[in-house]
Amino acid sequence: MIARSGAAVVAVVLTFVLAACGADSDDETGDGSQAPDTSESSSPATESPSETPTETESTPEVAPATGPVIKVKGMRVNAPKGWLTSISVAAGQSAYPRGVIGTLVGLHLFPNSQLFTVEELAVEELDHLGARRKRHDDLLIDGYQVYHLQGSPEPGVEVERFGTIVNDGRVAIVFRFANGESRAQRDEIIQSVLATLQLTG
């Protein structure tokens, strides 16, 4: 307790000394008034998603994917160049790298029947993403609020899911990585495909 009191006295003395020395410093404005204090920082970011979806950047960090188109009613994207595609059915279609098992991008469509809002759907889907599941900030794509979820539903598998509701249908694009892809490799695939995402009513 004594040490802390001593430190406090020293701190007060230093404050007066610095204040006196600073009177002639460049921190003053031309009219003699003190320059505005910029020491306060903004409030720290939290992991909870923003209340207002963020508009996706017009210029993606990587070039848009130029591979084959995969689609379901209400959603379509280009897969990466050289990827193969599955047969297109009403409930979904996927694409995957040639000669690779377990890594893919898939589109899914399920009837909503006015059961969920986008917010409720995000909470429901997050429960299925296993370990390290997390919800990122929502996106705004083609005027639709799009949730962004991430998790590891099984060992060695990383999943990122983006979804929304279009024409009362639950549409989602799911990226599944199961071959030890690095974070940079996953991001490059995700960003290139999302740069081609179209949501149509």
C-alpha positions in Angstrom: 0.0 0.0 0.0 2.9 2.4 0.8 4.6 1.7 -2.5 1.5 2.5 -4.4 1.0 5.8 -2.5 4.6 6.7 -3.3 4.1 5.9 -6.9 1.0 8.1 -6.9 2.9 11.1 -5.6 5.6 10.6 -8.2 3.0 10.4 -10.9 1.4 13.7 -9.7 4.7 15.5 -9.7 5.6 14.2 -13.2 2.2 15.3 -14.4 2.8 18.9 -13.3 6.3 18.9 -14.8 5.1 17.6 -18.1 2.2 20.0 -18.2 4.6 22.9 -17.6 7.0 21.7 -20.3 4.3 21.1 -22.7 2.9 24.6 -22.6 5.3 25.7 -25.3 5.1 22.5 -27.3 3.7 22.0 -30.8 0.5 20.4 -29.3 -1.0 23.9 -29.0 -3.0 25.3 -31.8 -2.2 28.7 -33.3 -4.7 30.5 -31.1 -3.2 29.2 -27.9 -5.9 26.7 -27.3 -5.0 23.1 -26.6 -5.2 20.7 -29.6 -8.0 18.1 -29.4 -7.2 14.9 -27.5 -7.0 12.0 -29.8 -5.8 9.5 -27.2 -9.2 7.9 -26.8 -9.6 4.7 -28.8 -12.8 3.4 -30.3 -14.6 0.7 -28.4 -13.2 -2.8 -28.9 -14.8 -5.1 -31.5 -16.8 -8.0 -30.4 -17.2 -11.4 -31.9 -21.0 -11.0 -32.2 -22.3 -10.3 -35.6 -23.2 -6.7 -36.5 -26.8 -5.7 -36.3 -26.6 -4.2 -39.8 -25.2 -6.5 -42.6 -22.1 -5.1 -44.2 -22.1 -4.6 -48.0 -19.6 -6.8 -49.7 -16.7 -4.9 -51.3 -17.1 -4.1 -55.0 -13.5 -5.1 -55.6 -12.7 -8.6 -54.3 -9.3 -9.4 -52.7 -8.8 -12.2 -55.3 -10.0 -12.6 -58.9 -13.5 -14.0 -59.3 -13.7 -17.7 -60.0 -14.0 -18.6 -63.7 -14.9 -22.3 -63.5 -18.2 -24.0 -64.3 -21.5 -22.6 -63.0 -23.3 -24.4 -60.2 -26.8 -23.3 -59.2 -30.1 -23.9 -57.4 -33.2 -21.8 -57.6 -32.4 -18.4 -56.1 -28.6 -18.9 -56.0 -25.7 -19.4 -58.5 -21.9 -19.2 -58.4 -18.9 -20.0 -60.5 -16.7 -22.8 -59.1 -12.9 -22.4 -59.3 -11.4 -23.1 -62.8 -10.7 -26.8 -63.4 -13.1 -28.0 -60.8 -15.7 -30.7 -61.7 -19.4 -30.5 -61.0 -22.0 -32.9 -59.8 -25.4 -33.5 -61.5 -27.7 -30.6 -60.9 -30.9 -31.4 -58.9 -33.5 -29.2 -57.4 -32.1 -29.6 -53.9 -28.5 -28.8 -54.7 -25.4 -29.0 -56.8 -21.7 -29.1 -55.9 -18.2 -28.7 -57.4 -14.9 -30.3 -56.4 -11.3 -30.3 -57.4 -10.3 -33.0 -59.9 -8.8 -36.0 -58.1 -9.6 -34.7 -54.6 -12.1 -36.2 -52.2 -13.6 -34.3 -49.3 -13.1 -30.8 -50.5 -16.0 -29.1 -52.2 -18.3 -26.2 -52.6 -22.0 -27.0 -52.6 -25.3 -25.1 -53.1 -28.4 -26.2 -51.1 -32.0 -25.3 -51.4 -34.7 -26.3 -48.8 -38.3 -25.0 -48.5 -38.7 -22.5 -45.7 -42.5 -22.4 -45.6 -42.2 -19.1 -43.6 -40.8 -21.1 -40.6 -37.6 -19.1 -40.2 -36.3 -15.6 -40.5 -32.6 -15.3 -41.7 -31.6 -14.6 -38.1 -33.4 -17.6 -36.8 -32.0 -19.8 -39.6 -28.4 -18.7 -38.7 -28.9 -19.7 -35.1 -30.4 -23.1 -36.2 -27.6 -23.9 -38.6 -24.8 -22.8 -36.2 -25.8 -25.7 -33.9 -24.8 -28.2 -36.6 -21.2 -26.9 -37.2 -19.5 -28.7 -34.3 -16.3 -27.6 -32.6 -15.0 -24.0 -32.8 -18.3 -22.9 -34.4 -18.6 -19.2 -34.8 -20.9 -16.7 -36.5 -19.2 -13.9 -38.4 -20.7 -10.6 -39.4 -23.6 -10.8 -41.8 -23.1 -9.7 -45.4 -25.4 -7.9 -47.8 -25.4 -9.4 -51.2 -27.9 -8.4 -54.0 -30.0 -6.8 -51.3 -30.3 -10.0 -49.2 -29.0 -10.4 -45.6 -26.6 -13.3 -45.7 -25.3 -15.0 -42.6 -21.7 -16.4 -42.4 -21.0 -19.4 -40.2 -17.8 -21.4 -39.5 -17.0 -24.6 -37.7 -15.5 -28.1 -37.7 -18.3 -30.7 -37.7 -15.8 -33.5 -37.6 -12.0 -33.9 -37.0 -10.0 -32.7 -39.9 -12.9 -30.9 -41.6 -13.4 -27.2 -41.8 -16.7 -25.8 -43.0 -17.9 -22.2 -43.8 -21.5 -21.7 -44.6 -23.3 -18.6 -46.2 -27.0 -18.6 -46.4 -30.2 -16.6 -46.7 -33.9 -16.8 -47.7 -34.9 -16.2 -51.3 -38.5 -16.6 -52.4 -39.3 -18.4 -49.1 -36.6 -20.9 -49.9 -33.5 -21.5 -47.7 -30.5 -21.2 -49.9 -26.9 -21.8 -48.8 -23.4 -22.1 -50.2 -21.2 -24.4 -48.1 -17.4 -24.7 -48.4 -16.0 -28.0 -47.1 -12.3 -28.5 -46.7 -10.9 -31.9 -45.6 -7.4 -32.0 -47.1 -5.4 -29.9 -44.7 -5.8 -26.7 -46.7 -4.2 -23.7 -45.1 -6.2 -20.6 -44.0 -4.8 -18.7 -47.0 -5.9 -21.5 -49.4 -9.4 -21.7 -48.0 -9.8 -17.9 -48.1 -8.7 -17.7 -51.7 -11.3 -20.3 -52.8 -14.0 -18.8 -50.7 -13.4 -15.2 -51.8 -13.1 -16.1 -55.5 -16.4 -18.0 -55.5 -18.3 -15.5 -53.4 -17.2 -12.8 -55.9 -19.4 -14.5 -58.4 -22.4 -15.2 -56.1 -25.8 -14.1 -57.5 -29.0 -14.2 -55.5 -32.1 -14.0 -57.7 -35.7 -13.5 -56.6 
